[in-house]
Amino acid sequence: MIEYHPYDLDIDGETDVNRRHIEQIEEATRGKDEIRFAVISDTQRWYDETEDAVEALNRRGDLDFVIHTGDLSDFGLKLEFEKQRDILNGLNVPYVCLLGNHDCLATGLDVFRKIFGEEDFAFTAGNVRFLCLNTNALEFDHSSAVPDIQYIRNEIENVPEGVEKTVVAMHAGPFSEQFNNNLAEYFQYYLRQMPDLQFCVYGHGHNLSVDDFFDDGILYYECTCAKKRAYLLFTLNADGYAYEVVDF
């Protein structure tokens, strides 16, 4: 029998995962000319498939890190986050997790912050700045700026030395029901102020797609859910970037 309470905040196991893994990513990729990372998303309730994804990613041997674009949980329960964290800890490379809309249910936001960290964060891998943003405006009742334009502006004004390119990750993409689409044009305007914006990645829709939402040449790559057993693979170097969908 499994006993749980929907408002349980007594975390078992490690916390502050994103911060510690970011330190590892930045140290391991310092000075690298080529960065390779995978994107997974929406692993909610699909624990076996998540384990298979981890095994498939570990077999590669050529990744620098993994980005999970959110919805680790289905109901925002502590046990869901802990189970997903423990599975993802089996990765041979560091990973970071973004906040999904399902992760905001019950006290999920508080659990996410304890286990993984703040919902808006950034890190540098090689010469690339990765901007990881909360875009779940509907779950925040539009009571605060989501996406947080001021956070993006602060990043623009404080680009770390050596950064030449930018990649943006989020859970819900522009023009979805979760995104505050009143801010969509401003969102893209400010993203383009970052150094050489390459592309954006997101999840939420449980499908694979590639869209130029703003007709400006910046592509948005959607990652499918774990149930459909695929991840995205990106390689960035001096020649640009390469993109691949990998089934597992």
N, C-alpha and C positions, 0 to 999 in steps of 0.2 A: 504494500500500500504506500502511495506517495501522498504526503500531507503538505499542503502549501497554503499560503494566505496571499491574496492579490496585492496586499500593501506591505509585504515583507521587504525590508531594506537591509536586513542583516546578511551582508554578502559573504559567501564562502569562497575562499580562494583569492587569487591575486586581483588587484585593482590597478587603476591608472595605467592600463595596458597601452593605450595609444602613445602616451608620452615616452614610455620606456622603449617602445618599438621605433618611434621616430628617432630617438637617439641612435639606435642601432642602424637604421637606414642611412641617416646622414653621415655617420662615421664610415660605414662600409662603401658608400658611393662617392665619398669625397674625391674630387679630381677625375672621376670617370667620364669618358667621352660618350659612352653608350649606356643607356638605362633600359632594362627590360622588366616589365611588371605585368601582373595578371589582375583582372577584375572579376569578382564574383558578386552575387547579389541575391537578396530575397531567399535566404536559406531557412526561413521560418518553418518550423515543424518537420522539415525534410532532413532529419538528422543523418540517416543512412547515406543520402545523396551528398550531404556535406562532407561526410567522412570519405566518400569516394572522390570528391573534388580535391580534398587534401592529399590523398594518395596520388592522384593524377598530377597535381602540381609538384609534389615532391619528386616524382619520376623525371621531371624535366631537367633539373640541375643547372638551369641557366637564368633563373629569376633573381631579381634583386629584392623584390617585395611583392605583397599582395594587397589590393584595396578591396574591401567589402563595402558596397554602397548602400547598405542598410536593410532593415527588416530582418534582423536576427531573430526576433521574437514574433509570435502571432498575437499574443494577448498582453504583452508588456510585463510578463511575470519574471521574477528574479530567477527562477529555476531554468527558464528558457535561455536567458542571457548566459548563465553559468554553464549550461550544457554546450551552447555554441562556442563560448570562449574556450572551453576545455578541448573541443574538437579542433578548433582553429590553432590552438597551441601545438598541435601535432605538425604544423607546417615547419619546413626546414629553413624558412626565411621569415623575417618580421612581417607583420601585417598591421593594418589600421582599419578601424570600422567607423562608418558614418551612421548617423541617426536616420532611421526609417519612420514612416508614419505609424506602422504597427508598434514600433518601439516606444511610442508616446502614450500608449494606452495604459490605464490604471496608473501605477507609479513608475512606469517604464522609463520615463525621462530621468528620474532620480537614480534609478538603477543603472541606466546607461552612463550617466555622468560619473558614478562611483566606479564602475568596472572599466569603462573605456576613456572617459574624459569629456571635455566640452564638445558641444555639437558643431561649433565652427573652429577649425584649426588648419594649420598649414605646416609644410615641411619642405626641405630642399633635398633633392637627390641629384647628385652631379651638378649640372648647371640649370636644372629644371625646378621651378617652384610649383608645388602641388597645393592647390587651394581646395580644401574640403569643406563643403558648405551645407548647412541645414536649409532645405527648401520645402519643409512640410508646414506651410503656412496655415493650412486648414486645421491642423492639430493644435496650433497655437491661437486659434480663434481670431487671427489677424489682429491680435492685441499688441503685438510687437513687430518690428521689422523683420520679416522672414520672406525672402532671403535678406540678410543683414547687410544693407548697402554700406553702412558706415564701416563695418568690418572689412569689406572689400576695399574701400577707400584707404583705410589704414594700411592695408597690405600694399597698395599702390605707392603710398608715401614712404614705405619702409622696406623696399625690396632689398634683400640681403646681397652683399657684395658677391659677384661672380654669377648671379642668376641671369640667364639669357633667354629662357623660355618659360612658358606657363602651361600647366594642365589643370583643369578644374573638374572636381568630382562632386556629385550630389546624389540624393536619392530620387526625388521626383523632378522630372525635366520640365522646362518651360511649356506652358499651354496644357499641362495636365490639371486635374481637378485639385491637386494638393498645392500647386505653385500659386503664389500671389501674382496673377498675370497682369494686374495693374502696374506691377514693377518690372515686368519682363523686359521692356525696351531699355529701362535704366540699368537693369541687371547686365544685359549684354553690352551696353555702352561702357560700363565700368570694367567689366571683364577684359574688354579690348584695350584698356589702359595698362594692363599688366604686360610685362615683357613678352612679346612674340607669342601670343596665345595660340597654342597648337590645336587643341580639341577639348571636348568635354565628355565625361562619362557619367552615366546614371543608371538607375534600375527602375523599380516600382511597377512597371507595366507587365512584367513576366514574359517579355518578348525580346526578340533581337531586331534592332532597327538602326538605321543610320539616317539622320536628318540634318538639313541645313535650315534650322528654324527661322533664322533671321536673314536669310539670303545674303550672307556676308562672307561665305566661304568657310566659316567655322562649323565643323561637323560635331554633332552630338551622337555618341554611340550608346545605345541602350543595351544593357546586359540582361539576359533572361534569368529566370529563377532557377534554384538548384534542382527542382523537380524535372526540368527539361535538360539537365545534365550538359551544360556548356559553359565555358568561360571565355572572356576576351583576353587577348594577348597583344601588348603594345611594346614596340621597340623604338626608342628615340636615340638619334645620333646626329652627326653633323649634316647628314643628307636629308634630314626630315624625320618622318616616323612611318612605321609599318604597323598594320592592323590585321588581326586574324581571329576568327572564331574557332575555338577548339572544343570538340565534343569529348566527353569522358564517360 
